[in-house]
Amino acid sequence: MRILIIITMVILLTPLSVLTYMYMNERAGGLADQRISKVWGLSEPIHIPIANSPERAVQEFRGELYTSQFIHQDAVDGGMILFTQKKDREDNSNLQMEYTRKNIFGWKWVWGGGYSINESVESKFALHYISIPKLENVSAPFPMLFGDIIDSTIKRVTVEIKENGKPASFDVKLVEAGENEQIWYAFLPSSATPPYTIKAYDEKEKLLLNKDIEEADGFGSLFVE
């Protein structure tokens, strides 16, 4: 009878212990936030709130003055990638990626990154890019590359890496995200490291652009020759 009572108590207490740990991990300022804080090099943990939707998770983390518009989202394993843009910035190409993760309590912002490139200068931009590196001890679908396409003759984009010394090519997703707005993005294996090679092709599969990206967390542009 004593053994039966102990077994019953273990069965009842185990779900409660798991739930308690999950709450301690996900709550604002909890274990998950402490891991993010270490990536940022902060001495005190940030407090990332839990929200009822991916969009709300971004808005609550970014603050009340957040004015970017959501232009595309895509489900990934365990979460959602959202792309945003500030529409009031003339002569600027700006794109932001936000990654939110789903847990049993709701949605929580994890990471983000983006760029703002002045296009008022007399340069023939063809494609912009940014590279988001893998995060140590943080569960997220990185490394990742994304950007927007300026030259409408570009119909396909690939990213090439080397795995075990052998080249591997990944087709990226191209998405119409509004009037005359096309974005691209690619998720790479967690083991991928620079250099990454971005290639762009026209509708006849003619190679238009070819550039090696040496930085894991850099951004820039490819130009029409």
BELTA-V380587 format. One record per run of one state. SS is the DSSP state (h for helix, s for strand, l for the rest). FROM is the first residue (numbers start at 1). TO is the last residue. If there is no record, write none. Layout:
<<SS;FROM;TO> <SS;FROM;TO>>
//
This chain:
<<l;1;1> <h;2;26> <l;27;30> <h;31;40> <l;41;49> <s;50;51> <l;52;53> <h;54;62> <l;63;68> <s;69;76> <l;77;78> <s;79;85> <l;86;91> <s;92;103> <l;104;105> <s;106;118> <l;119;124> <s;125;132> <l;133;143> <s;144;149> <l;150;155> <s;156;163> <l;164;165> <s;166;171> <l;172;172> <s;173;176> <l;177;181> <s;182;187> <l;188;195> <s;196;201> <l;202;206> <s;207;213> <l;214;218> <s;219;223> <l;224;225>>
//
